Amino acid sequence: MSQLPDGFWHDNGVAVYDYPPQHQPKYQLLGWMPVEEFRSLKLSIAISGKMLTPIVVDEDGEIIDGHHRDLAFVQLTNEGIKIERPVPHILKGLSEEEKRHFALRANMVRRQITRQKRREIIAEELRRSPDLANQWIAEISGCDGKTVAEVRKELESRSEIPTVATFRRRDGKTCPAKVIVPRTARQAEDVRKHLKVIGTDVSTCSPKMIKFLADEKARNEAAASLPPITLKDIDIRNCWFQDLDLAPESVHAIITDIPWEQDFTESGQLAELAAMADRVLVPGGFLVTYSGQLYLDVVMAEFCKKLKWGWQLCSSWEGEASIIHHRQVVNKHLPILVFSKGEWKKRRKWVDRLPPTTKDKSLYRDQRPLPEVDYLVEKFSDPGDLVCDPMLGSGSTAISCFRLNRRFVGSEMKDDIFKRAMARLHKEVRNDEPQSDHAQQKEI
Ligand SMILES: C[S@@+](CC[C@H](N)C(=O)[O-])C[C@H]1O[C@@H](n2cnc3c(N)ncnc32)[C@H](O)[C@@H]1O
C-alpha cells in the first residue's frame, strides 16, 4: 500500500483524510455524516470496486443526493483505486423547493438522525415555508404530522414563524387553516389582545390555546433576557434524556414527571426511560414519577419490566379540578409512583398522602408544586446524592435539589422550556424566589 497525502491507514486498509470537508454543498442539508460512517461507506465502495447507487444532480450538475458517495469516489480515484461509477441521474425542471425536498426525503430515511436533529430539520423547513401543510413536511422529514404540528406550535409561540391562514398541500392545492370564531364579545376582546402579543391577526386555534401561546411568548421573552449560569453541582442540559451520558450506577434517585400522553408511551420512550433507570441507578436507587391515570396500566407494566414496584403517593390540590372527559371524572388527585432498582432499601418513615397544594402554573402548564417535589427529593435521596430528572420541564426538581443540597443532572428537550428552567435556577441562586411554598413540607 502506498502512503497517502496527510492520511492514515485504517485497520481495514481504507484511509479517510480532509474529512469533513470545509464547504457545505447547497443540497447537503443534514451536514456531513460522522467520520466512522464515511469510512465504512468508502470501504464498501473500495471493496466492491463500484458505486452501486448513482448520484443525483440537477441540470447544472449540482449534486442533490450522493455527496458522500461522490467524495468517496474522488478520494479513492486520487488514491489510484479504480472505481466503476454509474452515470449520474439528472433531475430536470425541479424548483429549488422541490430539489431541497428531494434531498431531505432521500437522506432522512437513510441517515441515523436523532429526534432532536429531526425536530431541528422540521423547524428549519417551517421557517423557510411556514405555509407548507404539516402532512407535507411530515412526509419529507419521515415523521408524523403530530410532531410537525408540535414544532409549529413551538415556533409560533416564539414568533419565529407567522400563524398562516392557508396551507399549501403537496398535490398543489391549498387548504384553509381552521379559523375559530370567538363565541362572546368578551372572548373576542381577549383573543384580540392575545393575538397582538403573539404578533398575528389570524386565529386558527381555540381562545384557550391562543391565551396559552401568548403566555408562553411572554414567559419565553422574560427567560431569554437572562444570561446562562453554571453551577458546579446542578447540571441542566438542553437535550433529550436519551442523549444524557450518565455513567452506569451513578444516580441515587430519578425524580421526574413523565409526559402523560399516549405518544410518549407508544413511541417507545417509556421503555427507553425504564432501561435508562435500570442502567444508571445505583442498586436500591429509586425512580419516582408523577403519572397521569389514563395510561397508568402501561406505565406500571413498562417500569415493572426493569424495576421493582414500590408504592404510590397521592398528590392533590385545592381549587379548580381537571375534567377528564374520557372517564367523566372530576379529577383532583394524581398518583406519584415509586419503583426501586432491585430490593427496596429501608429508609426513614415517609407519608404517602401529600398535603393538598394550590396549583402553581406560573412557569409552565405542567409545573408541579415545589413543596411536593421537595418532599420527594428529601425522602428518596440523601444530601450529597446525585438526583436526575430526565424531563425537567420548568426545573422543579433541580430547584429542590439546589435547596436541599443534592447534586443534580437533568435534561429538557424543548429549547424554550429549558430556558425557563435556566432562568428559574438563576433566580433561585440569587435568592430572589419567594420561599413561602417551602413551609408546607414541614407539616407532613
Ligand atoms: C410533565 S413535564 C415536566 C414538568 C416539570 N415537573 C415541572 O415542574 O415543570 C415533562 C417534560 O418533559 C419534556 N420531555 C418529553 N420528552 C423528553 C425527552 N425525551 N427528553 C427530554 N425531555 C423530554 C417535555 O418537553 C416536558 O417539558
The ligand as an ORCA input file, in Angstrom:
! r2SCAN-3c Opt
* xyz 0 1
  C     -44.691     16.846     32.543
  S     -43.418     17.910     32.007
  C     -42.390     18.158     33.431
  C     -42.831     19.324     34.282
  C     -41.975     19.540     35.499
  N     -42.210     18.510     36.503
  C     -42.185     20.907     36.122
  O     -42.434     21.009     37.320
  O     -42.109     21.897     35.391
  C     -42.475     16.822     31.020
  C     -41.360     17.500     30.235
  O     -40.604     16.504     29.611
  C     -40.095     17.021     28.388
  N     -39.718     15.858     27.572
  C     -40.526     14.995     26.916
  N     -39.801     14.030     26.320
  C     -38.500     14.295     26.593
  C     -37.260     13.661     26.269
  N     -37.228     12.567     25.530
  N     -36.101     14.209     26.744
  C     -36.111     15.338     27.489
  N     -37.254     15.999     27.814
  C     -38.433     15.476     27.381
  C     -41.241     17.837     27.855
  O     -40.795     18.827     26.950
  C     -41.821     18.440     29.141
  O     -41.295     19.714     29.378
*
